[in-house]
Structures are given as C-alpha cells and as structure tokens.
Amino acid sequence: MIHIEICKAPEDLLANVNAWDGVAGGIPFRQSFWLHSWWQQFGDPARAYFLLARDEDDVCRGILPLERSPDDLRRLQTIAAGNVCTDHVSLLVNAKDRDEVIRGFANHLLEVAGDREFGWDQIDFDGTVAGDPTMESFLRCLQDFGNEPSVRTRMNVWFNRCEPTWDDLLTKRSRKYRHRVRRLLKQLDESDGELFVRDVSDPNQVHEGLSTLVRLHQQRWEGVGEPGTYADPRLLRFVTNATLEMSERGRLLLPQLVYRGEVIATELHYIGDDLRQYCYSTGVNHAFPELKPGILLNSYMFREAHRRGRAGIDYMRGDETYKSRLHSQPIPLLEITLFAKHARGQMRRAQDHATQMLKVQWRKMKELPQSCVLNLDEAFSDEYREYLPDQSVAKMPLGQYQTSSKLPVANAMEAHASATNAMDAVLKPTSAGVYPAFGLAAETV
C-alpha cells in the first residue's frame, strides 16, 4: 500500500541520490545532480511542496517535486522551471508502481486543494514532452475526477535518433544533406591538426571549458540585445555544479572545435541511462562563417554518437533553424496547468483564459509563434512515444562512457587551481564592476 506525504526535508531527499535517482528513469533533468544543484542556488524550504510516495516498508516509490511560486503562494509550479530550461519534466515513478502512485498523488492533491496550510489554486508544469506516459496517466486520472487540465504548446524539443551505423544514417538522408555533411567533416578530418575537436569533460578541465562556452554563448545573445542564459550568476553556479557532478559520474561531454589554437564552437552534453545525449547549451564564434563552426561541430558530434553506440542527440527546447537542418524530429513541449475545483481555482481558470487571449493578440503584433491549445489525445499521441527516452534500460555504469581530452593535463593540481581561478573570474566582477565572461556591468547582473 502506498502512503502519500509532503516531504518536510526536501534538501535531505534531494541529497539521497539512490532514492531520488531510483525513480528518475535515467533522464538527467529528473536526476539529483540537476535538481539538487538547482536547489542549492534557488531552493527555498519554506516554499517547497514535495509530494513523496512511500510503501509499507518506508521505501520511496515516487516523487512529485513542486514549490510555491515566490509571488503567489497558492500557485504551485515544478522546480527548476522557467529560464533554467528543464525539459522532460514529469512525475518521478517507476513503471511498475505508476498506476498506484499516480492515483495517490492525484487523490492527495484534490483532497488538500482547499486546505489552509497545504491548499492550492493552480499548478503549473513547465517542460513536459508530448507523449510522456506518466504525465498522461496523471492528467487522465485527474480528468476522471472531474478536473480538466489545460495543455498548450508553443515550441518543440528536437531529437536526432542514431541509426545502427553512420553510413546507414547517411543513406536515409537526402543527397543534399549527405553532400553538405561529408564536405564539412572532410575539412575537419583532413586539416592536419589546424582544425580539430577535443573534449574537455575531465573534472580538472570543466571550469575552463564552461568558461569558454559561457563567453561565446553570452557574446551571441548580447549581440542581439538579450541578456543570455548565464546573466544570472546563480544560474551559472548551478550549471557549473551540475556539470562537475556529471563529469565525476562519467556522463559528460564538453567538446570544443579548435581552429588555429582558438575555440570557435563548443557544446555541453549530458548522457542519460539509455545513452541519449542531451545538448543543453552551445557557444559559437561567428567570426569564422566560412568554416560553419556550429553545424560542423553538430555534425561531428552526431557522427561520434553513432561511433559510440548512442541512442541519439536530444537538442532540447527551442525551434532554432539548425535543428531542423539536422533533420531532427520535433516533439511538442507542453505547458500544463491544473486549476482547483473550488471557487478560487475556477476564477483563476477564467483569468488564465483572458490572459491567453491577450497574449494571442500581442504575439500577432510581434509576429511571434502562437501558443497552440491541445487536448489530451493530441498532447499524448502515440506518434511521439518512439522519440522519448527509454526508461526501461538498465542503468549505465558510472564512468564507462567518460572520454579523455585530446590534450592531456600534465599536472592535475595545477590544472585545478587554474580552472578555479578561471571560474572565479567569471563569477566575480572586476574593479571596474564588469563580469569578464559576460561583458556586463555588475549592477545589470
């Protein structure tokens, strides 16, 4: 029998790697390395709302990690949401326990909705991928209880699945694609060392590798008047800590495309239990358009994914044109909202509907992509299932897939000190009040 409770020690639960990752399905963005690192920078125990499912032996069978919104305590939301860009959000539960745990979570939430201490009016799920079977079961259970969820999408995640071999992949692509990719990779393979790819995922190299990625990433966004992902130092510390832990686990790839001694493109990949690579962040130096550094590194990494027997590369949220040019499969990213059945909840539903109508007009004026309303059959169609992570596979042995850098580290202690100094330069402003990696004045960060 499953017992549902609200966890009173979220920090301890997140730090319990075996319990947490035991129900995370092998997906990096559901695992402790990601969510615990986020919690250490952004978490507030006073706002935590973690539902925990335990069996009669006090074993954790499921987790639903939510928090109260900082400016609206009657509104719950998934943790690590918003600008963090956490994808593949769902309830954390193994398939064999799914039905019982989901019923327990749904019943509990509906029963306490009007409670003075544990009540809620609205719950937002940000980052669920279409077709997710656990989220579908949860929402249909709520629907059976008379609570109709609101489901929208305005962007996709993108997955490029590997074929048995690289040649098999090329034979299935268009002649234009084959010609472009072969031409790009040929200039890399025949460059005689002038142009090459190295991996800096070793723990002693991660700080410097991330500093380079941040610098290139921020330059791109600042150039178009946007702050960029890493403008918040807390977010940078969070990603740095998470990346270091994945490096220690042997689940990290941090490739750099180097041309004449200068890094001109880099990517940050995490590796899931089913050997899917998740490309979380990229950085490109656009001063070398003739080399097409971004698409060159993309192509190299996809070829490497085939060579290493990976499931494919998940390019995550965002509809950038390069993802479709790579022939990746788009899968809708869902924004799911639940409203309590009491009067306050239904008032919020009406307000949300009015707000969405205004957003439609605003997006029309700005010529931005529109949000699309989906019913549950559309949002969880079987057509998306084949592109989701395989959560049934055995866990990948830690360290098995860690790669070494092309340039070895001669002295680990010296490299670690150098890397620490490099990250300190990122996290601290200069005497002139500027963050070096961002080019931003301290007061703007």
C-alpha positions in Angstrom: 0.0 0.0 0.0 1.3 3.5 -0.9 1.2 6.3 1.6 1.4 9.9 0.3 3.1 12.7 2.4 4.5 16.1 1.9 8.3 15.9 2.5 9.4 18.2 5.3 13.1 17.9 4.5 13.5 18.5 0.7 17.2 19.1 0.9 17.8 15.7 2.5 15.6 14.0 -0.1 17.4 15.6 -3.0 20.8 14.6 -1.4 19.6 11.0 -1.2 20.9 10.0 -4.7 19.8 6.4 -4.5 16.2 7.2 -3.5 15.9 10.1 -5.9 17.6 8.6 -9.0 15.9 5.3 -8.4 12.6 6.8 -9.6 14.0 9.3 -12.1 14.0 6.9 -15.1 17.6 7.6 -16.0 16.8 11.0 -17.5 19.4 13.6 -16.5 17.0 16.5 -15.9 15.0 14.4 -13.5 18.0 13.2 -11.5 19.5 14.5 -8.3 22.6 16.0 -10.0 20.5 18.5 -11.8 17.7 19.2 -9.3 19.8 19.2 -6.2 22.3 21.6 -7.8 19.4 23.9 -8.8 18.0 23.7 -5.2 21.3 24.7 -3.7 21.1 28.0 -5.6 17.4 28.7 -5.9 15.6 26.4 -3.5 13.6 27.8 -0.5 12.5 25.2 2.1 9.6 27.5 3.1 8.1 27.2 -0.4 8.9 23.5 -1.0 5.9 21.3 -1.8 7.5 17.8 -2.5 4.9 15.0 -2.6 6.5 11.7 -1.6 5.0 8.2 -2.1 6.3 5.5 0.3 5.3 1.9 0.6 4.7 -0.1 3.8 8.5 -0.7 4.2 9.1 3.1 4.0 10.7 2.8 0.6 10.4 5.7 -1.8 8.1 4.8 -4.7 7.5 8.2 -6.3 8.2 11.9 -6.0 6.4 15.0 -7.3 8.7 17.9 -6.7 6.8 21.2 -6.6 7.3 24.6 -5.0 5.0 27.5 -4.2 5.5 30.5 -6.5 7.5 33.2 -4.8 4.9 35.9 -5.6 1.8 33.7 -5.3 1.8 31.1 -2.5 -1.5 29.5 -3.7 0.2 28.7 -7.1 2.4 25.6 -7.3 5.0 25.0 -10.0 7.6 22.4 -10.9 11.1 23.1 -9.6 13.9 24.2 -11.9 11.3 25.8 -14.2 11.4 28.9 -16.4 14.7 30.3 -17.6 16.6 27.1 -16.4 15.0 25.3 -19.4 14.5 21.9 -17.7 12.9 19.5 -20.2 11.4 16.1 -19.8 9.5 17.1 -16.7 7.2 14.5 -15.2 6.2 12.7 -12.0 9.1 10.6 -10.8 8.0 7.0 -10.5 8.9 3.6 -12.0 6.6 2.0 -14.5 5.7 -0.9 -12.2 4.4 1.5 -9.5 3.0 4.1 -11.9 -0.8 3.5 -11.5 -0.9 3.3 -7.8 1.5 6.2 -7.2 -0.4 8.4 -9.7 -3.7 7.7 -8.1 -2.2 8.5 -4.7 -0.8 11.8 -5.9 -4.0 12.8 -7.7 -6.2 12.0 -4.7 -4.0 13.8 -2.3 -3.8 17.0 -4.4 -7.6 17.1 -4.8 -8.2 16.4 -1.2 -6.0 19.2 0.2 -6.8 21.8 -2.5 -8.9 23.8 -0.1 -6.8 23.3 3.0 -5.5 26.4 4.8 -1.9 25.1 5.1 -1.4 22.7 2.1 -4.0 24.1 -0.3 -3.5 25.3 -3.8 -5.4 27.1 -6.5 -3.2 26.4 -9.5 -0.4 24.0 -10.5 1.9 24.7 -13.5 4.0 22.0 -15.2 6.7 23.6 -17.4 8.8 21.3 -19.6 6.8 18.1 -20.1 7.4 16.5 -23.5 4.5 15.4 -25.6 3.7 11.6 -25.3 5.1 11.3 -21.8 3.2 8.2 -20.5 3.4 9.1 -16.8 2.1 12.6 -17.2 -0.6 11.3 -19.5 -1.8 8.8 -16.8 -1.7 11.5 -14.1 -3.7 14.0 -16.2 -6.3 11.4 -17.2 -6.7 10.3 -13.6 -7.4 14.0 -12.7 -9.8 14.2 -15.6 -11.7 11.2 -14.3 -12.1 13.0 -11.0 -13.6 16.0 -12.9 -10.5 18.2 -13.0 -9.9 19.2 -16.7 -6.3 20.2 -17.3 -5.2 23.0 -19.7 -2.5 21.9 -22.1 -0.7 24.3 -24.6 2.5 24.2 -26.7 4.4 27.0 -28.4 7.7 25.3 -29.1 9.3 21.9 -29.6 12.1 19.8 -28.3 14.2 18.1 -31.1 15.6 14.6 -31.2 18.0 13.2 -33.8 18.0 9.4 -33.5 21.0 7.4 -34.3 20.9 4.5 -36.9 22.9 1.3 -36.4 25.8 2.9 -38.3 26.8 6.4 -39.6 26.6 5.0 -43.2 23.1 3.8 -42.5 22.1 7.3 -41.4 23.6 8.9 -44.5 21.8 6.6 -46.8 18.4 7.6 -45.3 19.1 11.3 -45.8 18.8 13.5 -48.9 21.7 13.8 -51.4 22.0 17.5 -50.4 22.4 16.6 -46.7 25.0 13.9 -47.5 27.0 16.2 -49.6 27.0 19.0 -47.1 27.9 16.8 -44.1 30.6 14.9 -45.9 32.1 18.1 -47.2 32.2 19.7 -43.7 33.6 16.6 -42.0 36.2 16.1 -44.7 37.7 19.6 -44.0 37.9 18.5 -40.3 39.4 15.1 -41.0 42.0 16.3 -43.4 43.0 19.5 -41.6 46.4 18.2 -40.4 45.8 19.5 -36.9 44.9 23.0 -37.8 41.2 22.3 -37.2 40.2 19.6 -34.6 37.8 18.7 -31.9 38.8 18.0 -28.3 36.8 17.0 -25.3 37.3 18.9 -22.0 34.9 16.9 -19.8 37.6 15.8 -17.4 36.8 17.2 -13.9 40.1 19.2 -14.0 39.1 20.9 -17.2 35.4 21.5 -16.7 35.7 25.0 -15.2 37.8 26.4 -18.1 35.6 24.6 -20.7 32.4 26.1 -19.2 34.0 29.5 -19.0 34.7 29.3 -22.8 31.2 28.2 -23.5 29.7 30.9 -21.4 31.8 33.6 -23.1 30.8 32.5 -26.6 27.1 32.0 -25.6 26.8 35.4 -24.0 28.6 37.2 -26.8 26.0 35.8 -29.2 23.0 36.9 -27.1 24.4 40.3 -26.0 25.0 41.0 -29.7 21.2 40.9 -30.3 20.4 42.9 -27.2 19.4 39.9 -25.0 20.9 39.1 -21.5 21.7 35.5 -22.3 21.1 32.4 -20.3 24.1 32.9 -17.9 23.4 36.5 -17.0 22.4 35.4 -13.5 25.5 34.2 -11.6 23.3 31.8 -9.5 22.3 30.0 -12.7 25.9 29.8 -13.8 26.9 28.3 -10.4 24.0 25.9 -10.6 25.0 24.7 -14.1 28.7 24.6 -13.1 28.0 22.4 -10.1 25.7 20.1 -12.0 28.2 19.7 -14.8 31.0 18.9 -12.4 28.9 16.2 -10.9 28.1 14.7 -14.3 31.8 14.8 -15.1 32.6 12.8 -11.9 29.8 10.3 -12.9 31.4 9.9 -16.4 28.2 11.3 -18.0 29.5 14.5 -19.6 30.8 15.6 -23.0 32.2 19.1 -23.4 33.6 19.2 -27.0 35.4 22.1 -28.4 36.1 22.8 -32.1 39.5 24.4 -32.2 40.9 26.4 -35.2 44.5 27.6 -35.1 44.5 27.4 -31.4 41.2 29.3 -30.8 37.9 27.6 -29.7 35.3 28.5 -32.3 32.5 26.3 -31.2 31.6 24.3 -28.1 28.7 22.3 -26.7 27.6 20.9 -23.4 26.1 17.4 -23.4 24.8 15.2 -20.6 24.3 11.5 -21.1 21.3 9.5 -19.9 21.0 5.9 -18.9 19.7 4.9 -22.3 22.7 6.6 -23.9 20.8 9.5 -25.2 22.9 12.7 -25.3 21.2 15.9 -24.2 22.7 19.0 -25.8 21.9 21.6 -23.1 24.0 24.6 -24.2 26.2 25.8 -27.1 28.6 28.6 -27.9 29.8 29.6 -31.4 32.3 32.2 -32.6 30.6 33.7 -35.6 33.8 35.4 -36.8 34.5 32.3 -38.9 31.4 31.9 -41.1 33.4 30.2 -43.9 34.0 27.2 -41.6 30.4 27.0 -40.4 31.7 26.1 -36.9 28.2 25.4 -35.4 27.0 23.0 -38.0 30.4 21.4 -38.3 30.6 20.6 -34.5 26.9 19.4 -34.7 27.8 17.0 -37.5 30.9 15.8 -35.8 29.1 15.0 -32.6 26.3 13.2 -34.4 28.9 11.0 -36.2 30.6 10.4 -32.8 27.3 9.5 -31.3 27.0 6.7 -33.9 30.5 5.6 -33.4 29.9 5.3 -29.6 26.6 3.5 -30.0 24.4 6.2 -28.5 20.7 6.4 -28.9 20.8 9.8 -30.4 21.1 13.5 -29.6 18.3 15.5 -27.9 18.7 19.2 -28.8 16.1 20.1 -26.2 13.7 23.1 -26.4 13.7 25.9 -28.9 12.9 26.0 -32.6 16.3 27.3 -33.9 16.6 26.6 -37.6 19.8 24.5 -37.3 17.8 21.8 -35.5 15.5 21.2 -38.5 18.5 21.4 -40.9 20.0 18.5 -38.9 16.8 16.5 -39.8 15.9 16.3 -36.1 12.4 15.2 -35.1 10.2 18.0 -33.5 8.2 16.9 -30.4 5.9 19.5 -28.8 7.0 20.9 -25.4 3.9 21.2 -23.2 2.8 23.8 -20.8 0.3 22.1 -18.5 -1.9 24.0 -15.9 -4.3 22.5 -13.4 -6.9 24.6 -11.6 -8.5 23.5 -8.3 -12.2 22.9 -8.5 -13.1 25.4 -5.7 -14.2 29.0 -6.4 -10.7 30.5 -6.3 -9.3 27.9 -8.7 -12.1 28.4 -11.2 -11.7 32.2 -11.0 -8.0 31.6 -11.9 -9.1 29.5 -14.9 -11.2 32.3 -16.2 -8.4 34.8 -15.6 -5.9 32.5 -17.4 -8.2 32.2 -20.4 -8.5 36.0 -20.6 -4.7 36.4 -20.3 -4.1 33.8 -23.1 -6.4 35.7 -25.4 -4.4 38.9 -24.8 -1.1 37.0 -25.4 -2.5 35.9 -28.8 -3.0 39.5 -29.9 0.4 40.5 -28.5 2.2 37.7 -30.3 0.4 38.6 -33.5 1.7 42.2 -33.2 5.2 41.0 -32.5 5.0 38.2 -35.2 5.9 35.6 -32.7 4.9 31.9 -32.7 1.4 31.3 -31.3 0.6 29.0 -28.4 -1.5 26.1 -29.5 -4.2 24.5 -27.3 -4.1 20.7 -27.3 -6.5 18.1 -25.9 -5.0 15.0 -24.1 -5.3 12.8 -27.2 -3.3 15.3 -29.2 -0.7 16.0 -26.5 0.0 12.4 -25.7 -0.4 10.8 -29.2 1.4 7.5 -29.7 3.3 9.1 -32.6 5.6 10.8 -30.1 6.4 7.8 -27.9 9.1 6.4 -30.1 11.2 9.5 -29.7 11.1 9.6 -25.9 13.9 8.4 -23.7 13.9 4.6 -23.0 13.3 4.4 -19.2 13.3 0.6 -19.2 17.1 0.1 -19.8 19.5 -0.9 -17.1 21.5 2.0 -15.6 24.7 2.8 -17.4 27.8 2.0 -15.3 29.2 5.3 -14.0 32.5 6.3 -15.7 32.0 3.8 -18.5 31.5 6.5 -21.2 33.8 9.2 -19.9 36.2 10.4 -22.7 39.6 11.9 -22.4 40.8 15.2 -23.8 43.0 15.3 -26.9 45.4 17.4 -24.9 46.3 15.6 -21.6 46.5 17.6 -18.3 50.1 17.4 -17.2 49.6 18.4 -13.6 46.1 17.8 -12.1 46.7 20.1 -9.1 47.9 22.9 -11.3 45.1 22.5 -13.7 42.5 22.5 -10.9 43.9 25.7 -9.5 43.9 27.3 -12.9 40.3 26.2 -13.5 39.2 27.6 -10.2 40.8 30.9 -10.9 39.1 31.0 -14.3 35.7 30.4 -12.8 36.3 33.0 -10.1 36.9 35.4 -12.9 33.5 34.5 -14.3 31.7 34.8 -11.0 33.2 38.0 -9.7 33.2 41.5 -11.2 36.4 43.3 -11.9 37.3 46.5 -10.0 35.6 48.3 -12.9 32.3 46.4 -12.0 32.3 44.2 -15.0 31.8 40.4 -15.2 34.6 39.4 -17.7 32.8 36.4 -19.2 29.6 38.4 -19.8 30.9 41.9 -20.6 28.1 43.1 -18.3 28.2 45.7 -15.6 27.8 44.2 -12.1 24.6 46.1 -11.4 23.0 44.7 -14.6 23.7 41.1 -13.5 
